[in-house]
Amino acid sequence: MITGKARDMLRGVFQLRFQTLLFCILLTLLMSPLLEGFVGMRQLLNICFTVILLSATFAASDRRSPPFIAFILALPMLLYYWVGHLAPEPMFKIVGLCSGVLFFLYIIGVILSYVLRSKQISQEVIFGALVVYLLLGLLWTFLFSMTETLSPGSFSSPARLGEENRFAFLYYSYVTLTTLGYGDVTPVTSMATSLAVVEAIIGQIYLTVLIARLVGMHISYSSKKEQPDRE
């Protein structure tokens, strides 16, 4: 039997799920360029990424979305990152990347659905909306990596793109999402260009619609609170 105090503690931990995921993503973004060049330290990136997957699975878990769905989708990706060097087959890498795409699509869908279903603005809703934006960058990181794997040379860059430089796709994804466009990594093929354009458009549309949604929710909630006072 779970006591009332334990139930309240679990509820408090669950309410911090988006903050935890946000922290893990930002920490990985900060650590990736620092650890990328150290072969012995690259396992730390795998650990950070695994923590992101576990945090995302926890963040997207509720009565409508049991955690085992996200875990099953993430399993091939985890196997690829941890034991991929033991079986360096291109198909294994493609399966792992496809797993990543499906996983982040599912997580984004679940969290975005929660944000859009919410009737009022709360700290949890705000952090959930922020997490979705960052997860879009991770989703396109896998899409760009898959494009380069299936068609080598899809991107032009001063550094060699591939497994040895995973941060390049992570960096390029967020640069594209925020429409900074530094130009050091450039899509060459039509597929790579299309993915970059779609990510830039979705990033801008998401921010515009999100702000409109949150402002509308705030106005509606404030109006309902003021109505009894006026009466």
C-alpha positions as CSV (number, residue, x, y, z in Angstrom):
1,M,0.0,0.0,0.0
2,I,1.2,3.5,-0.9
3,T,0.8,6.0,1.9
4,G,-0.5,9.5,1.3
5,K,2.9,11.0,1.9
6,A,4.6,8.6,-0.6
7,R,1.8,9.4,-3.1
8,D,2.4,13.1,-2.8
9,M,6.1,12.6,-3.2
10,L,5.6,10.5,-6.4
11,R,3.3,13.2,-7.7
12,G,5.9,15.9,-7.0
13,V,8.6,13.9,-8.8
14,F,6.2,13.3,-11.8
15,Q,5.5,17.0,-12.0
16,L,9.2,17.7,-12.5
17,R,9.5,15.3,-15.4
18,F,9.7,18.1,-18.0
19,Q,12.2,20.1,-16.0
20,T,14.4,17.0,-15.7
21,L,14.3,16.3,-19.4
22,L,15.0,19.9,-20.2
23,F,18.1,19.9,-17.9
24,C,19.4,16.6,-19.5
25,I,19.1,18.0,-23.0
26,L,20.8,21.2,-22.2
27,L,23.5,19.4,-20.3
28,T,24.2,17.1,-23.3
29,L,24.3,20.1,-25.7
30,L,26.9,21.8,-23.4
31,M,29.0,18.6,-22.9
32,S,28.9,17.3,-26.5
33,P,31.5,19.7,-28.1
34,L,33.8,19.4,-25.1
35,L,33.9,15.6,-25.1
36,E,33.6,14.8,-28.8
37,G,37.3,14.8,-29.4
38,F,38.2,12.5,-26.5
39,V,37.8,8.9,-27.5
40,G,37.8,7.7,-23.9
41,M,35.3,10.3,-22.9
42,R,32.8,9.6,-25.7
43,Q,31.1,7.0,-23.6
44,L,30.0,9.8,-21.4
45,L,28.0,11.1,-24.4
46,N,26.3,7.8,-24.6
47,I,25.5,8.0,-20.9
48,C,24.1,11.5,-21.3
49,F,22.0,10.4,-24.3
50,T,20.7,7.4,-22.5
51,V,19.6,9.6,-19.6
52,I,17.8,11.8,-22.2
53,L,16.0,8.7,-23.5
54,L,15.0,7.5,-20.0
55,S,13.9,11.0,-19.0
56,A,11.9,11.4,-22.2
57,T,10.2,8.1,-21.6
58,F,9.3,9.1,-18.1
59,A,8.2,12.6,-19.2
60,A,5.8,11.1,-21.8
61,S,4.4,8.5,-19.5
62,D,0.8,8.8,-18.3
63,R,-2.5,6.9,-18.4
64,R,-2.9,7.4,-22.1
65,S,0.8,6.6,-23.0
66,P,2.3,3.7,-21.0
67,P,6.1,3.9,-20.8
68,F,6.8,0.5,-22.4
69,I,5.8,1.9,-25.8
70,A,8.6,4.5,-25.7
71,F,11.0,2.0,-24.3
72,I,10.4,-0.5,-27.2
73,L,10.9,2.3,-29.7
74,A,14.1,3.4,-28.1
75,L,15.6,-0.1,-27.6
76,P,17.2,-0.5,-31.1
77,M,18.7,3.0,-30.8
78,L,20.2,2.2,-27.4
79,L,21.7,-1.0,-28.7
80,Y,23.2,0.8,-31.6
81,Y,24.9,3.5,-29.4
82,W,26.3,1.0,-26.9
83,V,27.2,-2.1,-29.0
84,G,27.2,-0.7,-32.5
85,H,31.0,-0.7,-32.6
86,L,30.9,-4.5,-32.1
87,A,28.8,-4.9,-35.2
88,P,29.7,-2.1,-37.6
89,E,27.1,-3.0,-40.2
90,P,25.4,-0.2,-42.1
91,M,22.0,-1.8,-41.7
92,F,22.4,-1.9,-37.9
93,K,23.1,1.9,-37.9
94,I,20.1,2.6,-40.1
95,V,17.8,0.6,-37.8
96,G,19.2,2.5,-34.8
97,L,18.6,5.8,-36.5
98,C,15.1,4.8,-37.6
99,S,14.4,3.9,-34.0
100,G,15.6,7.3,-32.9
101,V,13.2,9.0,-35.4
102,L,10.2,7.0,-34.3
103,F,11.0,7.4,-30.6
104,F,11.3,11.2,-30.8
105,L,8.2,11.5,-33.0
106,Y,6.3,9.5,-30.4
107,I,7.6,11.5,-27.5
108,I,7.0,14.9,-29.2
109,G,3.4,13.8,-30.0
110,V,2.6,12.7,-26.5
111,I,4.1,15.8,-24.8
112,L,2.6,18.2,-27.4
113,S,-0.8,16.6,-26.9
114,Y,-0.5,17.2,-23.2
115,V,0.4,20.9,-23.8
116,L,-2.5,21.4,-26.2
117,R,-5.0,19.7,-23.9
118,S,-4.2,21.8,-20.9
119,K,-6.9,24.4,-20.1
120,Q,-4.6,26.8,-18.2
121,I,-1.0,27.8,-18.1
122,S,1.1,26.2,-15.4
123,Q,4.8,25.7,-14.9
124,E,4.5,22.2,-16.1
125,V,2.8,23.3,-19.4
126,I,5.5,25.9,-20.0
127,F,8.3,23.4,-19.5
128,G,6.5,20.9,-21.6
129,A,6.3,23.4,-24.5
130,L,10.0,24.2,-24.2
131,V,10.9,20.5,-24.2
132,V,9.0,19.9,-27.4
133,Y,11.0,22.6,-29.1
134,L,14.3,21.0,-28.1
135,L,13.1,17.6,-29.0
136,L,12.4,18.8,-32.5
137,G,16.1,19.5,-32.8
138,L,17.0,16.0,-31.7
139,L,14.5,14.5,-34.1
140,W,16.1,16.3,-37.0
141,T,19.5,15.3,-35.8
142,F,18.6,11.7,-36.5
143,L,17.0,12.6,-39.8
144,F,20.1,14.4,-41.0
145,S,22.3,11.6,-39.8
146,M,20.1,9.0,-41.6
147,T,20.3,11.1,-44.8
148,E,24.1,11.2,-44.7
149,T,24.2,7.5,-43.9
150,L,22.0,6.5,-46.8
151,S,23.6,9.0,-49.2
152,P,27.1,10.0,-48.2
153,G,28.0,13.5,-49.2
154,S,24.5,14.9,-48.6
155,F,26.1,17.7,-46.5
156,S,29.1,19.8,-47.1
157,S,31.2,20.7,-44.1
158,P,34.8,21.6,-43.2
159,A,34.9,18.6,-40.9
160,R,34.1,15.0,-41.9
161,L,30.5,14.2,-41.0
162,G,29.7,10.8,-39.6
163,E,29.9,8.7,-36.5
164,E,33.3,10.3,-35.6
165,N,31.6,13.8,-35.4
166,R,28.1,13.3,-34.1
167,F,27.9,16.8,-32.7
168,A,28.0,18.2,-36.2
169,F,24.5,17.1,-37.0
170,L,23.3,18.1,-33.5
171,Y,24.8,21.5,-34.1
172,Y,23.4,21.9,-37.6
173,S,19.9,20.8,-36.5
174,Y,19.6,23.5,-33.9
175,V,21.2,26.1,-36.1
176,T,18.6,25.3,-38.7
177,L,15.7,25.1,-36.2
178,T,16.5,28.6,-34.9
179,T,17.2,29.8,-38.5
180,L,20.6,31.1,-37.6
181,G,22.1,29.7,-40.8
182,Y,25.9,30.1,-40.2
183,G,26.6,28.3,-43.4
184,D,29.5,26.1,-42.2
185,V,27.4,23.0,-42.8
186,T,25.5,23.1,-46.0
187,P,22.9,20.6,-47.5
188,V,23.9,19.4,-50.9
189,T,21.4,16.9,-52.1
190,S,17.7,17.6,-52.6
191,M,16.6,15.4,-49.7
192,A,19.0,17.1,-47.3
193,T,17.9,20.5,-48.5
194,S,14.2,19.6,-48.1
195,L,14.7,18.4,-44.6
196,A,16.5,21.6,-43.6
197,V,13.8,23.7,-45.1
198,V,11.0,21.8,-43.3
199,E,12.8,22.0,-40.0
200,A,13.3,25.8,-40.3
201,I,9.6,26.2,-41.2
202,I,8.3,23.9,-38.4
203,G,10.6,25.7,-35.9
204,Q,9.1,29.1,-36.8
205,I,5.5,27.9,-37.0
206,Y,5.8,26.1,-33.7
207,L,7.0,29.2,-31.9
208,T,4.3,31.4,-33.5
209,V,1.5,29.0,-32.7
210,L,2.8,28.2,-29.3
211,I,3.0,31.8,-28.2
212,A,-0.5,32.4,-29.6
213,R,-1.8,29.4,-27.8
214,L,-0.3,30.3,-24.4
215,V,-1.4,33.9,-24.6
216,G,-4.9,32.8,-25.5
217,M,-5.0,30.3,-22.6
218,H,-3.8,33.0,-20.3
219,I,-6.4,35.5,-21.4
220,S,-9.2,33.0,-21.2
221,Y,-8.2,31.8,-17.7
222,S,-7.8,35.4,-16.5
223,S,-11.3,36.3,-17.8
224,K,-12.9,33.4,-16.1
225,K,-11.2,34.4,-12.8
226,E,-12.4,38.0,-13.1
227,Q,-16.0,37.2,-13.9
228,P,-17.1,36.1,-10.4
229,D,-15.5,39.3,-9.0
230,R,-17.5,41.5,-11.4
231,E,-20.7,39.9,-10.4
